[in-house]
């Protein structure tokens, strides 16, 4: 994995509902939904984020790309929500020896989107390899610079035909699709899951 991909992956993986994007979405602006976020929330399959958590209150683990056969995910996210304010903690493997944990405070707006400003994010990178740890510290500093430039984005959850599974999409507060963040499938599970590398 190149340093550039590594940095992009770390930045995107820290935000609720916007996880494991295929590209690095540091530039906003895409297809605009007429009516902004309100129009997106009016879609019949939209699920407000607090409702997602209520529907899955038996589990505090959200898994991206969940594989039930191996009980693994490419990213594991946990949320704390009190009223309209909360925080997310997202963990993923960078390589076999290195794990990244991103923490992001967020708010839930009136239409049920989880919105966060990357400038308020934090990132910890842990490695079992001393050399990798030095590199990780340098990359972490670069990622924090990226956080400040991404700005505020909002995550939307949409129901699928699979129980406890949702499709997530990423928008700006104005309702523009964020480039480089294709929809992802996330699953809430009570399994004792483990992380796996994103292929």
N, C-alpha and C positions, 0 to 999 in steps of 0.2 A: 504494500500500500504506500503510495507516494505521500510526501509531506502535505501536498495540497489537498489530496483527498482526505487525509487524516484530519486536517484542520477543518475542512468543510463538514465532515461527518460529526466531529465533536461539537461544532457550533449548533448544527441542526438538531442533534439528538437531545439537547437539553430542554427543549420546549415542549410543553404538553400538547399532545395531539398532532404534532408536526414531525413525527419521529422518523428517522432512517430515510430521509429524502435521497433520491438518486443523484441529485446535483446539489451544488452549493448555492442557496438562494439568498445571496447578499443583495441582489437587485430586485426590488419590488415592481409590480406592474404587470398585469396580464389581462386576461379577459374579465371585464367588469360585468357584474350581475346588476341589471337595472333594479333599482330599489335598494342597493347595498346589502348589508347583512340582514335586514328585515326580510328581504325577498328570499334569501338563502334559508332563513329560519322558517319560512312558510312552506318549504318543500315537505311533502308528506312523510318522508323518511328521516327528517331531521330530529335529533334527540338532544334537548338541552343538557349541557354538561352535568349540572346537579342531578338530573334524572338518571344519567348514565351511572353515577356513583350510587344513587339509591337503588337502582335495579341490580347492582352488583355489590351490595353492602356486605355480603358474606365473604367477599374477596377484596383485598386491598392491592392486588397485583394485576397490573395491565401489561400484557405481553404483545409485542409486535412480532409478526410473522411466527405465530405460535405453531409448534409442531407437537401435536398430542402424543405421537408415537414415542418421541424421545423426551417429551416434556421439557422442551427448550424454546428459547426466544432469542431473537437478535437484539432485543432491547427490553428491559424491565423497568416499568415506571410505577411509582407509588405517589399518591396524592394526599394532601391534607387540605380540607376545605372548611372554613368557618364563615358562615354567611356568604358574602360575595367575594371574599378574599381567600387565597390559598397559596400553596406552594407545591411544586412537583420535584421529585428526585428521580432522575433517569440514569440507568446504568447500562453500559455495553462494553464489550471486549474490543479493544483496538487490535491486539494480536494475542497470542497464547499467553504472554507474560504481562500484558498491560490492560488495565481496566480504567475507564473514564466514568466519572459521576458528575452529572450536571444538575444544578439546583436552580430553579426559576420561580420567583413569586409571580402570581397571576391574579387576575380578577375575572369574575363572571359578569358579563354585561346583561342588560335587561332582556335580551333575546336568547340568552343561554350559551353564548360563545365563551370559551376560555381564552382570554387575551393576556399577552405578556409582552413586556419590553425587554429585549435582549440586553440592554444596558444594565439591567438589574440582576443579570444572571451570574452564577458562580460556577467554577469548574475545578474539579480535583482529578488528577491523573495519578494512578498508582501502578507501580511496576515492580516485579520481582527481580528485575535485572538492573544493576547499578548504572550501566551505561544508558539503558533505555530511560531510566529515571531522569538523568540529566537532560536528555533530549525532550522528554515529556514536559519538564519545567519550562523549557524554551517555547515549545509549541503551545503550552497552556497560556503563556503570556500573549502569544500571537492570536489565539482564539479569543481572548478577552477583548482585544482590539476589534476583532470581527463582531463580537457581540454588540459593541457600541454602535456599529454602522448598520446593523440589520434593522433596528427600530422595532416598532410594535407590530405584532401579527396576532391573528385570532384563529383558533382551532375549532372546527365544526365536526360533530359526530353524526353519522347517519346509520340507521339500522340496516342490518343485512338479514338474510334468511336463516342464519346460524345463531342459536341462542348465545347470548353474552359476547357476541362479536359485532364490531362496528367498523365502518369505513370512515377514515378521517381525511379532511381536506383543510387546506390552509389559505387564509385570506388576510388582506390588509383591513384595517378598521373601516375603510371606505367600501369594502366589498370586492376588491380586486383579487383575483387568484394570484398567489405568489408563485413566480416562476421557479422551476427546479424542485417543486415539492409535489410529486404525484400522490394520488390517494394511497393510503396505507390501511391494512387490516390490523385491528387490535382486538385482543380477546382477553376477557377477565376470567381468571381461573383460580381455583383453590389448590391446584397442584403445587407441589414443591418443585418449582421450575429452576432450570439452570440456564445460564447464558451460553450462546454459541456464536461463533464468528459469522458476520454477514458475508455471504459468498458474492 
